[in-house]
């Protein structure tokens, strides 16, 4: 067993502590392959990533082993890897016709892995994936967990369950049915395959016939029946809902999380806070015409003490305003009234509670999922735009600090970068060439066809 030590860093533990001149030690487990018995068929056993945080604390509290690798992170803040509570991994280029699975399950799986790699490269070490039928998310999770590929931890939610012809029916990713029995039948099949959670599409768009209120498309009975079944299988339920009629129905049915929530009254926000129902607003994916109202709701939710988690409802790596979607969501939360520390908690320890992850906190014995950024994001959230290092399961994806420029995780040819979001249309053909960026922070805007 070997050890890597990360020293001279400020550490945001995710549990409320800021350690100045802190130190993290990661113990690395090494798998030994045992030769098969004579005459037996050889079987390769996949290595498992069991690296753990051995120590997190003040530098003087740990004796660095002589043979340890030491990484100097002076000038950086270390914090838990980000958790995206509601992400899409198979989002295609905006111009792609996605009414049906027009590219096929096999190819869509590769698109999803590419998006997962991009997510890891922009500091997201855990993704709760949604809107993915055909076991794509389960297959991706298993491949990463078994170390077939390297990537973020995947929490699977499978497809989104919606009423026939409801909101989003024109997009791939829904399972549509009519009535509780049909919807439960579909849910049973997917839950049996190993989902970690369930997502319901409850609300449609605002309707003039309802005086501009959001249409509750899924009936109150369907919401209750589906949530009851999911909870019976010990699965958390996230409901995409807006408008007080829909929100009230979700609260009464026992939803764990409200997704989107572009319109929620103060009374319902108070009840959500009292009952511990979390809120993942995904403002970064809100259409412009709903943005002002949505941000006002989030501001009221912060005041009411509702538990809020960071989610993107698109690719975490999607370029937005000179950064990526997951970082922009953090900035939007601060604009709505969160302190930088609260926003960071919403993407780490708070997000872990909402999504059901074991990560999110830096402490001895916890998963070795952490990142480093230049500066102090707990004081200025814009520092999150300067990612200097990503470590997943104890193994570095990249390191650009302490005089090092290391990129151990690479799924692309030299000269190409794992970035781009849906700015590249994988359904129409590969980009022929890319201008290689000089730094991590510049690369999001440098994709050009040549």
TIDRENRO-431000 format. One record per residue (C-alpha): x, y, z; residue in three letters. Coordinates in steps of 0.001 Angstrom, whole numbers, plus 500000, padded with zeros to 6 digits. Layout:
// residues N
<node east="X" north="Y" up="Z" type="ALA"/>
...
// end
This chain:
// residues 450
<node east="500000" north="500000" up="500000" type="UNK"/>
<node east="501318" north="503452" up="499055" type="UNK"/>
<node east="500377" north="506955" up="500141" type="UNK"/>
<node east="499953" north="510281" up="498348" type="UNK"/>
<node east="500023" north="513446" up="500433" type="UNK"/>
<node east="498483" north="516746" up="499355" type="UNK"/>
<node east="499951" north="519541" up="501470" type="UNK"/>
<node east="500010" north="523322" up="501983" type="UNK"/>
<node east="496355" north="523730" up="500980" type="UNK"/>
<node east="493314" north="525357" up="502457" type="UNK"/>
<node east="490747" north="522595" up="502949" type="UNK"/>
<node east="486990" north="523058" up="502740" type="UNK"/>
<node east="485855" north="519810" up="504333" type="UNK"/>
<node east="482188" north="520012" up="503357" type="UNK"/>
<node east="481181" north="519695" up="507000" type="UNK"/>
<node east="481534" north="523386" up="507771" type="UNK"/>
<node east="485254" north="523547" up="508560" type="UNK"/>
<node east="487945" north="525512" up="506743" type="UNK"/>
<node east="491425" north="524244" up="507513" type="UNK"/>
<node east="494300" north="526619" up="506784" type="UNK"/>
<node east="497582" north="524943" up="505865" type="UNK"/>
<node east="495844" north="521584" up="505778" type="UNK"/>
<node east="496964" north="518174" up="504597" type="UNK"/>
<node east="495223" north="515207" up="502991" type="UNK"/>
<node east="496712" north="511731" up="502834" type="UNK"/>
<node east="495325" north="509093" up="500467" type="UNK"/>
<node east="496160" north="505432" up="500934" type="UNK"/>
<node east="496209" north="503473" up="497695" type="UNK"/>
<node east="495139" north="499848" up="497575" type="UNK"/>
<node east="496883" north="497628" up="495045" type="UNK"/>
<node east="495187" north="494543" up="493641" type="UNK"/>
<node east="497290" north="491416" up="493277" type="UNK"/>
<node east="496391" north="489022" up="490494" type="UNK"/>
<node east="496690" north="485401" up="491552" type="UNK"/>
<node east="497706" north="482886" up="488878" type="UNK"/>
<node east="494991" north="480289" up="488163" type="UNK"/>
<node east="495475" north="476675" up="489229" type="UNK"/>
<node east="497051" north="474350" up="486720" type="UNK"/>
<node east="494564" north="473157" up="484147" type="UNK"/>
<node east="491971" north="475781" up="485085" type="UNK"/>
<node east="490760" north="478390" up="482641" type="UNK"/>
<node east="492463" north="481747" up="483375" type="UNK"/>
<node east="490069" north="484397" up="484629" type="UNK"/>
<node east="491035" north="488038" up="484950" type="UNK"/>
<node east="489641" north="489789" up="488005" type="UNK"/>
<node east="489041" north="493509" up="487635" type="UNK"/>
<node east="490944" north="495708" up="490050" type="UNK"/>
<node east="488768" north="497558" up="492525" type="UNK"/>
<node east="489352" north="501142" up="493560" type="UNK"/>
<node east="489447" north="501008" up="497347" type="UNK"/>
<node east="491596" north="504085" up="497892" type="UNK"/>
<node east="490460" north="506011" up="500954" type="UNK"/>
<node east="491250" north="509254" up="502696" type="UNK"/>
<node east="493649" north="508239" up="505453" type="UNK"/>
<node east="493991" north="511674" up="507018" type="UNK"/>
<node east="492417" north="515121" up="506642" type="UNK"/>
<node east="493543" north="517833" up="509025" type="UNK"/>
<node east="496307" north="520131" up="510160" type="UNK"/>
<node east="499728" north="519473" up="508658" type="UNK"/>
<node east="501371" north="519014" up="512046" type="UNK"/>
<node east="499004" north="516174" up="512886" type="UNK"/>
<node east="500348" north="513740" up="510273" type="UNK"/>
<node east="503810" north="512222" up="509847" type="UNK"/>
<node east="504479" north="511962" up="506112" type="UNK"/>
<node east="505976" north="508546" up="505187" type="UNK"/>
<node east="509398" north="508711" up="503550" type="UNK"/>
<node east="508211" north="506943" up="500408" type="UNK"/>
<node east="505016" north="508995" up="500025" type="UNK"/>
<node east="504343" north="511086" up="496934" type="UNK"/>
<node east="503931" north="514710" up="497996" type="UNK"/>
<node east="501913" north="517238" up="496001" type="UNK"/>
<node east="502229" north="520923" up="496901" type="UNK"/>
<node east="498900" north="522772" up="496623" type="UNK"/>
<node east="499994" north="526144" up="497971" type="UNK"/>
<node east="497576" north="528850" up="496860" type="UNK"/>
<node east="494769" north="526353" up="496289" type="UNK"/>
<node east="491668" north="525317" up="498188" type="UNK"/>
<node east="490795" north="521626" up="498342" type="UNK"/>
<node east="487156" north="520646" up="498587" type="UNK"/>
<node east="485040" north="517531" up="498020" type="UNK"/>
<node east="484340" north="516610" up="494421" type="UNK"/>
<node east="481172" north="518237" up="493131" type="UNK"/>
<node east="477907" north="516277" up="493022" type="UNK"/>
<node east="475365" north="517046" up="490286" type="UNK"/>
<node east="471979" north="516078" up="491750" type="UNK"/>
<node east="470115" north="516113" up="488432" type="UNK"/>
<node east="472181" north="515769" up="485274" type="UNK"/>
<node east="471656" north="514550" up="481752" type="UNK"/>
<node east="474471" north="512569" up="480193" type="UNK"/>
<node east="473004" north="511855" up="476773" type="UNK"/>
<node east="471985" north="515383" up="475817" type="UNK"/>
<node east="472616" north="515819" up="472115" type="UNK"/>
<node east="473427" north="518841" up="470010" type="UNK"/>
<node east="470451" north="521273" up="470093" type="UNK"/>
<node east="469823" north="520806" up="466368" type="UNK"/>
<node east="469600" north="517016" up="466649" type="UNK"/>
<node east="466152" north="515525" up="466106" type="UNK"/>
<node east="465673" north="513535" up="469293" type="UNK"/>
<node east="462030" north="512504" up="469028" type="UNK"/>
<node east="463065" north="508859" up="469064" type="UNK"/>
<node east="466352" north="507117" up="469786" type="UNK"/>
<node east="467659" north="508271" up="466441" type="UNK"/>
<node east="471230" north="507171" up="467100" type="UNK"/>
<node east="470555" north="503836" up="468786" type="UNK"/>
<node east="471205" north="502596" up="472297" type="UNK"/>
<node east="474760" north="501411" up="471672" type="UNK"/>
<node east="476005" north="504707" up="470239" type="UNK"/>
<node east="474054" north="506728" up="472795" type="UNK"/>
<node east="475917" north="504814" up="475504" type="UNK"/>
<node east="479239" north="506025" up="474084" type="UNK"/>
<node east="477890" north="509594" up="473931" type="UNK"/>
<node east="476916" north="509243" up="477594" type="UNK"/>
<node east="480365" north="508024" up="478615" type="UNK"/>
<node east="481924" north="510937" up="476767" type="UNK"/>
<node east="479662" north="513288" up="478764" type="UNK"/>
<node east="480608" north="511516" up="482009" type="UNK"/>
<node east="484289" north="512010" up="481175" type="UNK"/>
<node east="483660" north="515689" up="480512" type="UNK"/>
<node east="481830" north="515964" up="483845" type="UNK"/>
<node east="484807" north="514509" up="485706" type="UNK"/>
<node east="487109" north="516866" up="483868" type="UNK"/>
<node east="485141" north="519862" up="485205" type="UNK"/>
<node east="485239" north="518672" up="488842" type="UNK"/>
<node east="482029" north="516598" up="489055" type="UNK"/>
<node east="482954" north="513320" up="490738" type="UNK"/>
<node east="479368" north="512083" up="491270" type="UNK"/>
<node east="476492" north="512376" up="488806" type="UNK"/>
<node east="472862" north="511539" up="489496" type="UNK"/>
<node east="471794" north="510776" up="485930" type="UNK"/>
<node east="468209" north="511125" up="484777" type="UNK"/>
<node east="466244" north="510573" up="481599" type="UNK"/>
<node east="468158" north="507481" up="480462" type="UNK"/>
<node east="466066" north="504467" up="479390" type="UNK"/>
<node east="467387" north="501182" up="477995" type="UNK"/>
<node east="469695" north="500600" up="480999" type="UNK"/>
<node east="472298" north="503015" up="479648" type="UNK"/>
<node east="472935" north="504594" up="483048" type="UNK"/>
<node east="473057" north="501221" up="484786" type="UNK"/>
<node east="475543" north="499875" up="482255" type="UNK"/>
<node east="477666" north="502998" up="482566" type="UNK"/>
<node east="477606" north="502810" up="486366" type="UNK"/>
<node east="478628" north="499146" up="486370" type="UNK"/>
<node east="481462" north="499699" up="483881" type="UNK"/>
<node east="482909" north="502535" up="485989" type="UNK"/>
<node east="482399" north="500734" up="489312" type="UNK"/>
<node east="484183" north="497663" up="487964" type="UNK"/>
<node east="487075" north="499883" up="486703" type="UNK"/>
<node east="486448" north="498910" up="483108" type="UNK"/>
<node east="486511" north="502661" up="482492" type="UNK"/>
<node east="487423" north="505660" up="484617" type="UNK"/>
<node east="484750" north="508237" up="485356" type="UNK"/>
<node east="482531" north="509825" up="487981" type="UNK"/>
<node east="480300" north="507754" up="490250" type="UNK"/>
<node east="476887" north="507348" up="488619" type="UNK"/>
<node east="473645" north="507355" up="490603" type="UNK"/>
<node east="470991" north="505930" up="488319" type="UNK"/>
<node east="467423" north="507173" up="487912" type="UNK"/>
<node east="466610" north="505539" up="484588" type="UNK"/>
<node east="463933" north="507160" up="482433" type="UNK"/>
<node east="461606" north="509948" up="483507" type="UNK"/>
<node east="458043" north="508731" up="484080" type="UNK"/>
<node east="455383" north="510901" up="482460" type="UNK"/>
<node east="451798" north="510795" up="481265" type="UNK"/>
<node east="451159" north="509911" up="477639" type="UNK"/>
<node east="451696" north="512950" up="475417" type="UNK"/>
<node east="452806" north="515074" up="478376" type="UNK"/>
<node east="455571" north="517633" up="478786" type="UNK"/>
<node east="458711" north="516549" up="476959" type="UNK"/>
<node east="456961" north="513840" up="474946" type="UNK"/>
<node east="458864" north="514963" up="471864" type="UNK"/>
<node east="462209" north="514125" up="473476" type="UNK"/>
<node east="463987" north="510858" up="474101" type="UNK"/>
<node east="464282" north="509887" up="477761" type="UNK"/>
<node east="460669" north="509500" up="478897" type="UNK"/>
<node east="458585" north="506450" up="479631" type="UNK"/>
<node east="455005" north="507535" up="478988" type="UNK"/>
<node east="451881" north="505712" up="480119" type="UNK"/>
<node east="448317" north="506393" up="481210" type="UNK"/>
<node east="447089" north="505600" up="484694" type="UNK"/>
<node east="448759" north="504334" up="487845" type="UNK"/>
<node east="448802" north="500678" up="486807" type="UNK"/>
<node east="450624" north="501295" up="483520" type="UNK"/>
<node east="453092" north="503712" up="485085" type="UNK"/>
<node east="453805" north="501368" up="488004" type="UNK"/>
<node east="454319" north="498469" up="485619" type="UNK"/>
<node east="457008" north="500422" up="483785" type="UNK"/>
<node east="458584" north="501568" up="487047" type="UNK"/>
<node east="458720" north="498035" up="488471" type="UNK"/>
<node east="460699" north="496838" up="485469" type="UNK"/>
<node east="463302" north="499580" up="485732" type="UNK"/>
<node east="463573" north="499494" up="489526" type="UNK"/>
<node east="464176" north="495745" up="489351" type="UNK"/>
<node east="467152" north="496411" up="487083" type="UNK"/>
<node east="468896" north="498348" up="489836" type="UNK"/>
<node east="467931" north="502020" up="489805" type="UNK"/>
<node east="469081" north="504240" up="492666" type="UNK"/>
<node east="466169" north="506664" up="492355" type="UNK"/>
<node east="463096" north="507678" up="490382" type="UNK"/>
<node east="462086" north="510871" up="488547" type="UNK"/>
<node east="458469" north="511866" up="487794" type="UNK"/>
<node east="457397" north="514519" up="485302" type="UNK"/>
<node east="454447" north="516055" up="487129" type="UNK"/>
<node east="453962" north="519490" up="485573" type="UNK"/>
<node east="453521" north="520767" up="482072" type="UNK"/>
<node east="453796" north="524348" up="480868" type="UNK"/>
<node east="451810" north="527367" up="482058" type="UNK"/>
<node east="448400" north="527513" up="480349" type="UNK"/>
<node east="446282" north="530550" up="479511" type="UNK"/>
<node east="443216" north="528525" up="480469" type="UNK"/>
<node east="444651" north="528264" up="483998" type="UNK"/>
<node east="445420" north="531988" up="484179" type="UNK"/>
<node east="449083" north="531286" up="483515" type="UNK"/>
<node east="449418" north="528533" up="486140" type="UNK"/>
<node east="451501" north="525445" up="485399" type="UNK"/>
<node east="449417" north="522484" up="484293" type="UNK"/>
<node east="449511" north="519472" up="486621" type="UNK"/>
<node east="449679" north="516708" up="484031" type="UNK"/>
<node east="450183" north="513716" up="486300" type="UNK"/>
<node east="447106" north="513100" up="488423" type="UNK"/>
<node east="447267" north="513312" up="492212" type="UNK"/>
<node east="446463" north="509600" up="492399" type="UNK"/>
<node east="449258" north="508726" up="489983" type="UNK"/>
<node east="451738" north="510819" up="491977" type="UNK"/>
<node east="450734" north="509147" up="495260" type="UNK"/>
<node east="450766" north="505638" up="493795" type="UNK"/>
<node east="454152" north="506018" up="492114" type="UNK"/>
<node east="455846" north="507592" up="495117" type="UNK"/>
<node east="454391" north="504949" up="497416" type="UNK"/>
<node east="455722" north="502189" up="495150" type="UNK"/>
<node east="459167" north="503797" up="494840" type="UNK"/>
<node east="459450" north="504284" up="498597" type="UNK"/>
<node east="458395" north="500688" up="499073" type="UNK"/>
<node east="461452" north="499761" up="497033" type="UNK"/>
<node east="463559" north="502196" up="499129" type="UNK"/>
<node east="464124" north="504575" up="496222" type="UNK"/>
<node east="464194" north="508344" up="496535" type="UNK"/>
<node east="461778" north="510250" up="494309" type="UNK"/>
<node east="462464" north="513510" up="492503" type="UNK"/>
<node east="459450" north="515238" up="490953" type="UNK"/>
<node east="459763" north="517770" up="488137" type="UNK"/>
<node east="457045" north="520155" up="489239" type="UNK"/>
<node east="456183" north="523853" up="489106" type="UNK"/>
<node east="453172" north="525750" up="490343" type="UNK"/>
<node east="451489" north="525370" up="493721" type="UNK"/>
<node east="448863" north="522796" up="492636" type="UNK"/>
<node east="451612" north="520427" up="491454" type="UNK"/>
<node east="453937" north="521232" up="494339" type="UNK"/>
<node east="451198" north="520653" up="496920" type="UNK"/>
<node east="450363" north="517287" up="495362" type="UNK"/>
<node east="454038" north="516263" up="495470" type="UNK"/>
<node east="454419" north="517378" up="499084" type="UNK"/>
<node east="451295" north="515497" up="500164" type="UNK"/>
<node east="452482" north="512366" up="498355" type="UNK"/>
<node east="455851" north="512455" up="500141" type="UNK"/>
<node east="458234" north="513433" up="497335" type="UNK"/>
<node east="461858" north="513596" up="498468" type="UNK"/>
<node east="462946" north="516368" up="496100" type="UNK"/>
<node east="461272" north="519011" up="493964" type="UNK"/>
<node east="463060" north="519395" up="490634" type="UNK"/>
<node east="462859" north="522696" up="488734" type="UNK"/>
<node east="460159" north="524356" up="490876" type="UNK"/>
<node east="459947" north="527463" up="488701" type="UNK"/>
<node east="456944" north="528688" up="490667" type="UNK"/>
<node east="456425" north="527812" up="494341" type="UNK"/>
<node east="454505" north="529897" up="496882" type="UNK"/>
<node east="455930" north="530862" up="500283" type="UNK"/>
<node east="453520" north="528558" up="502114" type="UNK"/>
<node east="454694" north="525505" up="500201" type="UNK"/>
<node east="458335" north="526521" up="500678" type="UNK"/>
<node east="457738" north="526684" up="504418" type="UNK"/>
<node east="456188" north="523207" up="504382" type="UNK"/>
<node east="459100" north="521864" up="502317" type="UNK"/>
<node east="461554" north="523205" up="504893" type="UNK"/>
<node east="459545" north="521721" up="507765" type="UNK"/>
<node east="459230" north="518301" up="506125" type="UNK"/>
<node east="462801" north="518149" up="504853" type="UNK"/>
<node east="461787" north="518075" up="501180" type="UNK"/>
<node east="464782" north="519241" up="499171" type="UNK"/>
<node east="464852" north="521473" up="496118" type="UNK"/>
<node east="467042" north="521158" up="493006" type="UNK"/>
<node east="466147" north="524199" up="490880" type="UNK"/>
<node east="468552" north="523736" up="487947" type="UNK"/>
<node east="468426" north="527452" up="487120" type="UNK"/>
<node east="471176" north="527063" up="484570" type="UNK"/>
<node east="468702" north="525207" up="482349" type="UNK"/>
<node east="465746" north="527556" up="482862" type="UNK"/>
<node east="464431" north="529240" up="479680" type="UNK"/>
<node east="465024" north="532982" up="479688" type="UNK"/>
<node east="461327" north="533856" up="479884" type="UNK"/>
<node east="461044" north="532059" up="483245" type="UNK"/>
<node east="464429" north="533094" up="484665" type="UNK"/>
<node east="463425" north="536113" up="486776" type="UNK"/>
<node east="460498" north="534341" up="488436" type="UNK"/>
<node east="462562" north="531204" up="489019" type="UNK"/>
<node east="465407" north="533095" up="490700" type="UNK"/>
<node east="462887" north="534838" up="492950" type="UNK"/>
<node east="461537" north="531445" up="494058" type="UNK"/>
<node east="465048" north="530199" up="494824" type="UNK"/>
<node east="465749" north="533348" up="496845" type="UNK"/>
<node east="462600" north="532709" up="498927" type="UNK"/>
<node east="463559" north="529037" up="499343" type="UNK"/>
<node east="466951" north="530081" up="500723" type="UNK"/>
<node east="465266" north="532406" up="503217" type="UNK"/>
<node east="462816" north="529653" up="504219" type="UNK"/>
<node east="465659" north="527223" up="504962" type="UNK"/>
<node east="464820" north="524685" up="502262" type="UNK"/>
<node east="467652" north="522212" up="501587" type="UNK"/>
<node east="468911" north="523053" up="498094" type="UNK"/>
<node east="471129" north="520901" up="495896" type="UNK"/>
<node east="473098" north="521766" up="492780" type="UNK"/>
<node east="471745" north="520250" up="489590" type="UNK"/>
<node east="472073" north="521161" up="485924" type="UNK"/>
<node east="469353" north="519216" up="484085" type="UNK"/>
<node east="471795" north="519242" up="481190" type="UNK"/>
<node east="475410" north="518164" up="480711" type="UNK"/>
<node east="477464" north="519309" up="483729" type="UNK"/>
<node east="480139" north="520343" up="481225" type="UNK"/>
<node east="477836" north="522457" up="479041" type="UNK"/>
<node east="479576" north="525776" up="478256" type="UNK"/>
<node east="477674" north="528698" up="479830" type="UNK"/>
<node east="478859" north="532306" up="480165" type="UNK"/>
<node east="482551" north="531476" up="480012" type="UNK"/>
<node east="482375" north="528529" up="482380" type="UNK"/>
<node east="480479" north="525229" up="482613" type="UNK"/>
<node east="476911" north="524524" up="483711" type="UNK"/>
<node east="477710" north="523090" up="487143" type="UNK"/>
<node east="479880" north="526082" up="488086" type="UNK"/>
<node east="477349" north="528547" up="486677" type="UNK"/>
<node east="474660" north="526963" up="488871" type="UNK"/>
<node east="476833" north="527677" up="491911" type="UNK"/>
<node east="477170" north="531289" up="490835" type="UNK"/>
<node east="473406" north="531593" up="490300" type="UNK"/>
<node east="472750" north="530288" up="493816" type="UNK"/>
<node east="475012" north="532992" up="495211" type="UNK"/>
<node east="473175" north="535580" up="493109" type="UNK"/>
<node east="469956" north="534361" up="494742" type="UNK"/>
<node east="471249" north="534975" up="498238" type="UNK"/>
<node east="473396" north="532023" up="499280" type="UNK"/>
<node east="476801" north="532653" up="500765" type="UNK"/>
<node east="479645" north="531006" up="498843" type="UNK"/>
<node east="479954" north="528448" up="501655" type="UNK"/>
<node east="476253" north="527580" up="501400" type="UNK"/>
<node east="476561" north="527200" up="497643" type="UNK"/>
<node east="479568" north="524898" up="498014" type="UNK"/>
<node east="477633" north="522809" up="500539" type="UNK"/>
<node east="474803" north="522570" up="497996" type="UNK"/>
<node east="477244" north="520875" up="495619" type="UNK"/>
<node east="479040" north="518692" up="498195" type="UNK"/>
<node east="477752" north="517536" up="501586" type="UNK"/>
<node east="474223" north="518858" up="501036" type="UNK"/>
<node east="474068" north="517350" up="497570" type="UNK"/>
<node east="475261" north="514005" up="498951" type="UNK"/>
<node east="472319" north="513892" up="501369" type="UNK"/>
<node east="469864" north="514792" up="498635" type="UNK"/>
<node east="471196" north="512360" up="496046" type="UNK"/>
<node east="472089" north="509515" up="498397" type="UNK"/>
<node east="475858" north="509594" up="497890" type="UNK"/>
<node east="478533" north="508486" up="500365" type="UNK"/>
<node east="480841" north="511260" up="499156" type="UNK"/>
<node east="480578" north="515003" up="499727" type="UNK"/>
<node east="482705" north="515291" up="502876" type="UNK"/>
<node east="486462" north="515133" up="503364" type="UNK"/>
<node east="487317" north="513035" up="506412" type="UNK"/>
<node east="489391" north="509970" up="507242" type="UNK"/>
<node east="487743" north="506834" up="505895" type="UNK"/>
<node east="485576" north="508697" up="503366" type="UNK"/>
<node east="485849" north="508281" up="499578" type="UNK"/>
<node east="488921" north="509947" up="498133" type="UNK"/>
<node east="486934" north="512202" up="495802" type="UNK"/>
<node east="488218" north="515769" up="495926" type="UNK"/>
<node east="489247" north="518710" up="493810" type="UNK"/>
<node east="491490" north="521758" up="494116" type="UNK"/>
<node east="490808" north="525257" up="492850" type="UNK"/>
<node east="493007" north="528313" up="492685" type="UNK"/>
<node east="492020" north="530864" up="495297" type="UNK"/>
<node east="489291" north="530717" up="497934" type="UNK"/>
<node east="485858" north="529743" up="496572" type="UNK"/>
<node east="484388" north="529918" up="500083" type="UNK"/>
<node east="484982" north="533671" up="499863" type="UNK"/>
<node east="484525" north="534248" up="496115" type="UNK"/>
<node east="482510" north="531627" up="494255" type="UNK"/>
<node east="484031" north="532694" up="490925" type="UNK"/>
<node east="487213" north="530882" up="492012" type="UNK"/>
<node east="485374" north="527712" up="491001" type="UNK"/>
<node east="486161" north="528689" up="487425" type="UNK"/>
<node east="489826" north="527887" up="488113" type="UNK"/>
<node east="489948" north="524131" up="488676" type="UNK"/>
<node east="493530" north="523029" up="489346" type="UNK"/>
<node east="493070" north="519333" up="490180" type="UNK"/>
<node east="490504" north="516528" up="490161" type="UNK"/>
<node east="490981" north="513318" up="492170" type="UNK"/>
<node east="488466" north="510501" up="491839" type="UNK"/>
<node east="488707" north="507368" up="493992" type="UNK"/>
<node east="492190" north="508462" up="494997" type="UNK"/>
<node east="493474" north="508645" up="491415" type="UNK"/>
<node east="494253" north="511977" up="489765" type="UNK"/>
<node east="492400" north="512871" up="486615" type="UNK"/>
<node east="494620" north="515921" up="486199" type="UNK"/>
<node east="496841" north="518279" up="488184" type="UNK"/>
<node east="497812" north="521827" up="487222" type="UNK"/>
<node east="499327" north="523223" up="490395" type="UNK"/>
<node east="502639" north="523248" up="492245" type="UNK"/>
<node east="504531" north="523637" up="488994" type="UNK"/>
<node east="503012" north="520453" up="487554" type="UNK"/>
<node east="500968" north="520008" up="484396" type="UNK"/>
<node east="499777" north="516432" up="484574" type="UNK"/>
<node east="496900" north="514896" up="482658" type="UNK"/>
<node east="496726" north="511221" up="483563" type="UNK"/>
<node east="493095" north="510814" up="482490" type="UNK"/>
<node east="492828" north="510991" up="478730" type="UNK"/>
<node east="490243" north="509463" up="476434" type="UNK"/>
<node east="491193" north="511724" up="473521" type="UNK"/>
<node east="494101" north="511856" up="471108" type="UNK"/>
<node east="496928" north="514285" up="471967" type="UNK"/>
<node east="495921" north="517795" up="470957" type="UNK"/>
<node east="492258" north="517241" up="471788" type="UNK"/>
<node east="490572" north="518046" up="475063" type="UNK"/>
<node east="487746" north="516323" up="476953" type="UNK"/>
<node east="485435" north="519321" up="476798" type="UNK"/>
<node east="482646" north="520801" up="474775" type="UNK"/>
<node east="479236" north="519770" up="476118" type="UNK"/>
<node east="476575" north="519755" up="473419" type="UNK"/>
<node east="478568" north="522249" up="471360" type="UNK"/>
<node east="479814" north="519270" up="469363" type="UNK"/>
<node east="477211" north="517387" up="467383" type="UNK"/>
<node east="478250" north="513762" up="467788" type="UNK"/>
<node east="475214" north="512639" up="465768" type="UNK"/>
<node east="476420" north="514358" up="462589" type="UNK"/>
<node east="480051" north="513318" up="462570" type="UNK"/>
<node east="483320" north="513979" up="464356" type="UNK"/>
<node east="484983" north="517363" up="464435" type="UNK"/>
<node east="488001" north="517134" up="462149" type="UNK"/>
<node east="490360" north="519077" up="464342" type="UNK"/>
<node east="490541" north="521222" up="467422" type="UNK"/>
<node east="492725" north="524099" up="468501" type="UNK"/>
<node east="494408" north="522757" up="471622" type="UNK"/>
<node east="493988" north="525208" up="474520" type="UNK"/>
<node east="496936" north="526339" up="476567" type="UNK"/>
<node east="495134" north="526128" up="479895" type="UNK"/>
<node east="492221" north="524285" up="481476" type="UNK"/>
<node east="490256" north="527490" up="482009" type="UNK"/>
<node east="490446" north="528589" up="478377" type="UNK"/>
<node east="489452" north="525379" up="476671" type="UNK"/>
<node east="485679" north="525708" up="476884" type="UNK"/>
<node east="485545" north="528398" up="474202" type="UNK"/>
<node east="488235" north="527066" up="471861" type="UNK"/>
<node east="486463" north="524337" up="469933" type="UNK"/>
<node east="486622" north="525241" up="466256" type="UNK"/>
<node east="486267" north="523213" up="463092" type="UNK"/>
<node east="489296" north="523400" up="460854" type="UNK"/>
// end
